[in-house]
């Protein structure tokens, strides 16, 4: 059974993948998505995660 997009993202986050690894993981996942709606939702999540990561890195 295929994991949902949310399950994949939560799995990546819960496995504490380092920032670059998480970015690569998310990029790979977007390549596997098929519906435009999924792609748009994923891009929004990716953008938000990138913004949060950037803020975190800049605060240190």
N, CA, C and O atoms as a Tinker XYZ file with bonds, in Angstrom:
   240  protein
     1  N      0.843000   -1.183000    0.000000    73     2
     2  CA     0.000000    0.000000    0.000000    64     1     3
     3  C      0.888000    1.246000    0.000000    63     2     4     5
     4  O      1.848000    1.339000    0.765000    81     3
     5  N      0.552000    2.194000   -0.865000    73     3     6
     6  CA     1.329000    3.420000   -0.962000    64     5     7
     7  C      1.093000    4.312000    0.239000    63     6     8     9
     8  O     -0.034000    4.445000    0.715000    81     7
     9  N      2.162000    4.924000    0.726000    73     7    10
    10  CA     2.031000    5.892000    1.810000    64     9    11
    11  C      1.468000    7.191000    1.239000    63    10    12    13
    12  O      1.754000    7.559000    0.099000    81    11
    13  N      0.675000    7.869000    2.038000    73    11    14
    14  CA     0.189000    9.177000    1.616000    64    13    15
    15  C      1.342000   10.173000    1.699000    63    14    16    17
    16  O      2.349000    9.923000    2.361000    81    15
    17  N      1.181000   11.279000    1.030000    73    15    18
    18  CA     2.199000   12.324000    1.047000    64    17    19
    19  C      2.481000   12.778000    2.474000    63    18    20    21
    20  O      3.639000   12.943000    2.859000    81    19
    21  N      1.438000   12.977000    3.249000    73    19    22
    22  CA     1.611000   13.413000    4.631000    64    21    23
    23  C      2.390000   12.377000    5.435000    63    22    24    25
    24  O      3.262000   12.732000    6.228000    81    23
    25  N      2.079000   11.104000    5.235000    73    23    26
    26  CA     2.801000   10.039000    5.944000    64    25    27
    27  C      4.287000   10.058000    5.592000    63    26    28    29
    28  O      5.137000    9.859000    6.460000    81    27
    29  N      4.598000   10.296000    4.319000    73    27    30
    30  CA     5.997000   10.340000    3.891000    64    29    31
    31  C      6.739000   11.495000    4.555000    63    30    32    33
    32  O      7.867000   11.339000    5.023000    81    31
    33  N      6.089000   12.653000    4.589000    73    31    34
    34  CA     6.729000   13.827000    5.187000    64    33    35
    35  C      6.907000   13.636000    6.683000    63    34    36    37
    36  O      7.973000   13.921000    7.228000    81    35
    37  N      5.862000   13.155000    7.347000    73    35    38
    38  CA     5.960000   12.932000    8.787000    64    37    39
    39  C      7.014000   11.883000    9.106000    63    38    40    41
    40  O      7.726000   11.993000   10.104000    81    39
    41  N      7.111000   10.873000    8.263000    73    39    42
    42  CA     8.122000    9.841000    8.455000    64    41    43
    43  C      9.520000   10.449000    8.350000    63    42    44    45
    44  O     10.397000   10.145000    9.158000    81    43
    45  N      9.720000   11.300000    7.359000    73    43    46
    46  CA    11.025000   11.944000    7.185000    64    45    47
    47  C     11.362000   12.815000    8.384000    63    46    48    49
    48  O     12.484000   12.781000    8.891000    81    47
    49  N     10.390000   13.593000    8.833000    73    47    50
    50  CA    10.636000   14.491000    9.964000    64    49    51
    51  C     10.873000   13.714000   11.248000    63    50    52    53
    52  O     11.733000   14.078000   12.050000    81    51
    53  N     10.114000   12.651000   11.442000    73    51    54
    54  CA    10.241000   11.892000   12.685000    64    53    55
    55  C     11.528000   11.072000   12.727000    63    54    56    57
    56  O     11.976000   10.671000   13.801000    81    55
    57  N     12.117000   10.826000   11.570000    73    55    58
    58  CA    13.382000   10.083000   11.528000    64    57    59
    59  C     14.586000   11.007000   11.670000    63    58    60    61
    60  O     15.729000   10.568000   11.540000    81    59
    61  N     14.328000   12.289000   11.937000    73    59    62
    62  CA    15.398000   13.266000   12.167000    64    61    63
    63  C     16.432000   13.285000   11.046000    63    62    64    65
    64  O     17.636000   13.318000   11.299000    81    63
    65  N     15.953000   13.265000    9.820000    73    63    66
    66  CA    16.862000   13.361000    8.679000    64    65    67
    67  C     17.517000   14.743000    8.717000    63    66    68    69
    68  O     16.815000   15.744000    8.861000    81    67
    69  N     18.847000   14.823000    8.590000    73    67    70
    70  CA    19.506000   16.131000    8.589000    64    69    71
    71  C     18.925000   17.041000    7.503000    63    70    72    73
    72  O     18.334000   16.563000    6.534000    81    71
    73  N     19.096000   18.332000    7.671000    73    71    74
    74  CA    18.451000   19.311000    6.787000    64    73    75
    75  C     18.670000   19.009000    5.306000    63    74    76    77
    76  O     17.713000   19.003000    4.532000    81    75
    77  N     19.892000   18.762000    4.909000    73    75    78
    78  CA    20.143000   18.498000    3.491000    64    77    79
    79  C     19.492000   17.189000    3.065000    63    78    80    81
    80  O     18.951000   17.089000    1.964000    81    79
    81  N     19.545000   16.198000    3.926000    73    79    82
    82  CA    18.896000   14.930000    3.621000    64    81    83
    83  C     17.394000   15.089000    3.487000    63    82    84    85
    84  O     16.776000   14.487000    2.609000    81    83
    85  N     16.805000   15.900000    4.355000    73    83    86
    86  CA    15.365000   16.141000    4.284000    64    85    87
    87  C     15.019000   16.842000    2.984000    63    86    88    89
    88  O     14.042000   16.491000    2.322000    81    87
    89  N     15.823000   17.836000    2.618000    73    87    90
    90  CA    15.592000   18.555000    1.374000    64    89    91
    91  C     15.661000   17.604000    0.178000    63    90    92    93
    92  O     14.811000   17.653000   -0.710000    81    91
    93  N     16.671000   16.744000    0.161000    73    91    94
    94  CA    16.806000   15.768000   -0.925000    64    93    95
    95  C     15.641000   14.792000   -0.932000    63    94    96    97
    96  O     15.122000   14.439000   -1.991000    81    95
    97  N     15.233000   14.360000    0.256000    73    95    98
    98  CA    14.103000   13.438000    0.372000    64    97    99
    99  C     12.840000   14.076000   -0.199000    63    98   100   101
   100  O     12.116000   13.450000   -0.974000    81    99
   101  N     12.582000   15.316000    0.187000    73    99   102
   102  CA    11.379000   15.998000   -0.293000    64   101   103
   103  C     11.433000   16.186000   -1.807000    63   102   104   105
   104  O     10.421000   16.021000   -2.488000    81   103
   105  N     12.603000   16.529000   -2.335000    73   103   106
   106  CA    12.741000   16.704000   -3.775000    64   105   107
   107  C     12.461000   15.391000   -4.513000    63   106   108   109
   108  O     11.793000   15.382000   -5.547000    81   107
   109  N     12.971000   14.299000   -3.977000    73   107   110
   110  CA    12.727000   12.995000   -4.599000    64   109   111
   111  C     11.245000   12.645000   -4.576000    63   110   112   113
   112  O     10.714000   12.094000   -5.541000    81   111
   113  N     10.583000   12.967000   -3.470000    73   111   114
   114  CA     9.166000   12.643000   -3.366000    64   113   115
   115  C      8.334000   13.425000   -4.377000    63   114   116   117
   116  O      7.378000   12.887000   -4.936000    81   115
   117  N      8.684000   14.676000   -4.618000    73   115   118
   118  CA     7.897000   15.474000   -5.560000    64   117   119
   119  C      8.025000   14.914000   -6.976000    63   118   120   121
   120  O      7.121000   15.078000   -7.796000    81   119
   121  N      9.139000   14.261000   -7.258000    73   119   122
   122  CA     9.322000   13.648000   -8.571000    64   121   123
   123  C      8.368000   12.467000   -8.780000    63   122   124   125
   124  O      8.061000   12.111000   -9.918000    81   123
   125  N      7.899000   11.862000   -7.683000    73   123   126
   126  CA     7.054000   10.675000   -7.776000    64   125   127
   127  C      5.561000   10.996000   -7.743000    63   126   128   129
   128  O      4.730000   10.108000   -7.936000    81   127
   129  N      5.222000   12.251000   -7.501000    73   127   130
   130  CA     3.811000   12.613000   -7.411000    64   129   131
   131  C      3.210000   12.699000   -8.806000    63   130   132   133
   132  O      3.886000   13.066000   -9.767000    81   131
   133  N      1.940000   12.359000   -8.901000    73   131   134
   134  CA     1.328000   12.322000  -10.220000    64   133   135
   135  C      0.263000   13.391000  -10.432000    63   134   136   137
   136  O      0.179000   13.952000  -11.524000    81   135
   137  N     -0.535000   13.683000   -9.448000    73   135   138
   138  CA    -1.611000   14.649000   -9.673000    64   137   139
   139  C     -1.136000   16.076000   -9.415000    63   138   140   141
   140  O     -0.315000   16.317000   -8.530000    81   139
   141  N     -1.661000   17.017000  -10.195000    73   139   142
   142  CA    -1.285000   18.421000  -10.050000    64   141   143
   143  C     -1.641000   18.936000   -8.663000    63   142   144   145
   144  O     -0.899000   19.732000   -8.086000    81   143
   145  N     -2.762000   18.491000   -8.130000    73   143   146
   146  CA    -3.177000   18.920000   -6.791000    64   145   147
   147  C     -2.145000   18.476000   -5.754000    63   146   148   149
   148  O     -1.781000   19.255000   -4.873000    81   147
   149  N     -1.673000   17.236000   -5.849000    73   147   150
   150  CA    -0.644000   16.745000   -4.933000    64   149   151
   151  C      0.643000   17.556000   -5.070000    63   150   152   153
   152  O      1.275000   17.908000   -4.074000    81   151
   153  N      1.019000   17.846000   -6.306000    73   151   154
   154  CA     2.251000   18.602000   -6.546000    64   153   155
   155  C      2.149000   19.993000   -5.932000    63   154   156   157
   156  O      3.091000   20.463000   -5.293000    81   155
   157  N      1.005000   20.655000   -6.123000    73   155   158
   158  CA     0.825000   21.996000   -5.567000    64   157   159
   159  C      0.853000   21.965000   -4.040000    63   158   160   161
   160  O      1.459000   22.837000   -3.416000    81   159
   161  N      0.214000   20.984000   -3.441000    73   159   162
   162  CA     0.214000   20.862000   -1.981000    64   161   163
   163  C      1.630000   20.595000   -1.482000    63   162   164   165
   164  O      2.062000   21.158000   -0.476000    81   163
   165  N      2.333000   19.744000   -2.187000    73   163   166
   166  CA     3.697000   19.404000   -1.794000    64   165   167
   167  C      4.614000   20.618000   -1.892000    63   166   168   169
   168  O      5.441000   20.850000   -1.009000    81   167
   169  N      4.467000   21.396000   -2.971000    73   167   170
   170  CA     5.302000   22.580000   -3.141000    64   169   171
   171  C      5.072000   23.579000   -2.014000    63   170   172   173
   172  O      6.016000   24.214000   -1.545000    81   171
   173  N      3.832000   23.719000   -1.581000    73   171   174
   174  CA     3.524000   24.617000   -0.473000    64   173   175
   175  C      4.202000   24.136000    0.809000    63   174   176   177
   176  O      4.789000   24.932000    1.543000    81   175
   177  N      4.121000   22.842000    1.074000    73   175   178
   178  CA     4.766000   22.271000    2.261000    64   177   179
   179  C      6.280000   22.452000    2.173000    63   178   180   181
   180  O      6.921000   22.842000    3.149000    81   179
   181  N      6.842000   22.170000    1.013000    73   179   182
   182  CA     8.291000   22.298000    0.815000    64   181   183
   183  C      8.734000   23.741000    1.053000    63   182   184   185
   184  O      9.741000   23.991000    1.716000    81   183
   185  N      7.969000   24.686000    0.502000    73   183   186
   186  CA     8.285000   26.108000    0.668000    64   185   187
   187  C      8.251000   26.490000    2.147000    63   186   188   189
   188  O      9.146000   27.182000    2.633000    81   187
   189  N      7.228000   26.044000    2.856000    73   187   190
   190  CA     7.110000   26.360000    4.277000    64   189   191
   191  C      8.234000   25.724000    5.084000    63   190   192   193
   192  O      8.798000   26.368000    5.969000    81   191
   193  N      8.568000   24.470000    4.794000    73   191   194
   194  CA     9.653000   23.794000    5.510000    64   193   195
   195  C     10.987000   24.485000    5.241000    63   194   196   197
   196  O     11.810000   24.623000    6.146000    81   195
   197  N     11.198000   24.917000    4.009000    73   195   198
   198  CA    12.438000   25.613000    3.662000    64   197   199
   199  C     12.538000   26.936000    4.410000    63   198   200   201
   200  O     13.612000   27.303000    4.887000    81   199
   201  N     11.417000   27.653000    4.513000    73   199   202
   202  CA    11.386000   28.932000    5.223000    64   201   203
   203  C     11.690000   28.723000    6.704000    63   202   204   205
   204  O     12.480000   29.464000    7.291000    81   203
   205  N     11.065000   27.720000    7.304000    73   203   206
   206  CA    11.283000   27.422000    8.725000    64   205   207
   207  C     12.740000   27.035000    8.963000    63   206   208   209
   208  O     13.359000   27.498000    9.921000    81   207
   209  N     13.281000   26.193000    8.101000    73   207   210
   210  CA    14.678000   25.774000    8.234000    64   209   211
   211  C     15.613000   26.969000    8.105000    63   210   212   213
   212  O     16.569000   27.097000    8.870000    81   211
   213  N     15.343000   27.841000    7.146000    73   211   214
   214  CA    16.163000   29.028000    6.938000    64   213   215
   215  C     16.130000   29.936000    8.164000    63   214   216   217
   216  O     17.167000   30.443000    8.590000    81   215
   217  N     14.955000   30.140000    8.727000    73   215   218
   218  CA    14.831000   30.970000    9.929000    64   217   219
   219  C     15.609000   30.351000   11.085000    63   218   220   221
   220  O     16.283000   31.052000   11.840000    81   219
   221  N     15.508000   29.046000   11.213000    73   219   222
   222  CA    16.210000   28.348000   12.296000    64   221   223
   223  C     17.725000   28.493000   12.141000    63   222   224   225
   224  O     18.431000   28.774000   13.110000    81   223
   225  N     18.213000   28.299000   10.931000    73   223   226
   226  CA    19.655000   28.379000   10.691000    64   225   227
   227  C     20.166000   29.806000   10.881000    63   226   228   229
   228  O     21.276000   30.007000   11.374000    81   227
   229  N     19.367000   30.789000   10.495000    73   227   230
   230  CA    19.778000   32.189000   10.623000    64   229   231
   231  C     19.726000   32.685000   12.058000    63   230   232   233
   232  O     20.370000   33.680000   12.393000    81   231
   233  N     18.973000   32.008000   12.906000    73   231   234
   234  CA    18.855000   32.447000   14.298000    64   233   235
   235  C     20.032000   31.981000   15.149000    63   234   236   237
   236  O     20.203000   32.444000   16.277000    81   235
   237  N     20.843000   31.071000   14.617000    73   235   238
   238  CA    21.988000   30.537000   15.385000    64   237   239
   239  C     23.265000   31.262000   15.080000    63   238   240
   240  O     24.311000   30.934000   15.640000    81   239
